Amino acid sequence: MSLTSLVIVAAEAGHSEPAVHPYAVGAITLVVLLALLVVLLMFGGGREHS
């Protein structure tokens, strides 16, 4: 079996749904980054600037 036919067979077999939806990954990432931003603002909110 040639390399080209192996690639074609692999490409045909690889059409399945992803285990985790890409929007779910993006939403989780957004929530984590927003939580870190809130923690940063809470930590630096009470400090005086020179």
C-alpha positions as a Markdown table, in Angstrom:
| # | Residue | x | y | z |
|---|---|---|---|---|
| 1 | Met | 0.0 | 0.0 | 0.0 |
| 2 | Ser | 1.4 | 3.3 | -1.0 |
| 3 | Leu | 1.7 | 6.4 | 1.2 |
| 4 | Thr | -0.9 | 8.2 | -0.8 |
| 5 | Ser | -3.5 | 5.5 | -0.3 |
| 6 | Leu | -2.7 | 5.4 | 3.4 |
| 7 | Val | -3.3 | 9.1 | 3.7 |
| 8 | Ile | -6.6 | 8.9 | 1.8 |
| 9 | Val | -7.8 | 6.0 | 4.1 |
| 10 | Ala | -6.7 | 7.9 | 7.2 |
| 11 | Ala | -8.5 | 11.1 | 6.0 |
| 12 | Glu | -11.7 | 9.2 | 5.3 |
| 13 | Ala | -11.6 | 7.5 | 8.8 |
| 14 | Gly | -10.9 | 10.7 | 10.6 |
| 15 | His | -14.3 | 12.4 | 10.1 |
| 16 | Ser | -15.7 | 12.1 | 13.6 |
| 17 | Glu | -17.0 | 14.6 | 16.1 |
| 18 | Pro | -14.4 | 16.1 | 18.5 |
| 19 | Ala | -14.5 | 14.8 | 22.0 |
| 20 | Val | -14.9 | 18.4 | 23.4 |
| 21 | His | -16.8 | 21.0 | 21.5 |
| 22 | Pro | -14.5 | 23.9 | 20.5 |
| 23 | Tyr | -17.0 | 26.5 | 21.9 |
| 24 | Ala | -16.8 | 24.7 | 25.3 |
| 25 | Val | -13.1 | 25.1 | 25.3 |
| 26 | Gly | -13.3 | 28.7 | 24.4 |
| 27 | Ala | -16.0 | 29.4 | 27.1 |
| 28 | Ile | -13.9 | 27.7 | 29.7 |
| 29 | Thr | -10.8 | 29.6 | 28.7 |
| 30 | Leu | -12.8 | 32.9 | 28.8 |
| 31 | Val | -14.2 | 32.2 | 32.3 |
| 32 | Val | -10.7 | 31.3 | 33.6 |
| 33 | Leu | -9.1 | 34.5 | 32.1 |
| 34 | Leu | -11.9 | 36.7 | 33.4 |
| 35 | Ala | -11.6 | 35.1 | 36.9 |
| 36 | Leu | -7.9 | 35.8 | 36.9 |
| 37 | Leu | -8.6 | 39.4 | 35.8 |
| 38 | Val | -11.0 | 39.8 | 38.7 |
| 39 | Val | -8.5 | 38.4 | 41.2 |
| 40 | Leu | -5.8 | 40.8 | 39.8 |
| 41 | Leu | -8.1 | 43.8 | 40.2 |
| 42 | Met | -9.1 | 42.7 | 43.7 |
| 43 | Phe | -5.5 | 42.2 | 44.7 |
| 44 | Gly | -4.3 | 45.6 | 43.4 |
| 45 | Gly | -7.4 | 47.6 | 44.3 |
| 46 | Gly | -6.4 | 48.5 | 47.8 |
| 47 | Arg | -2.8 | 49.5 | 47.2 |
| 48 | Glu | -1.6 | 53.0 | 47.0 |
| 49 | His | 0.5 | 54.1 | 44.1 |
| 50 | Ser | 3.5 | 56.3 | 44.6 |
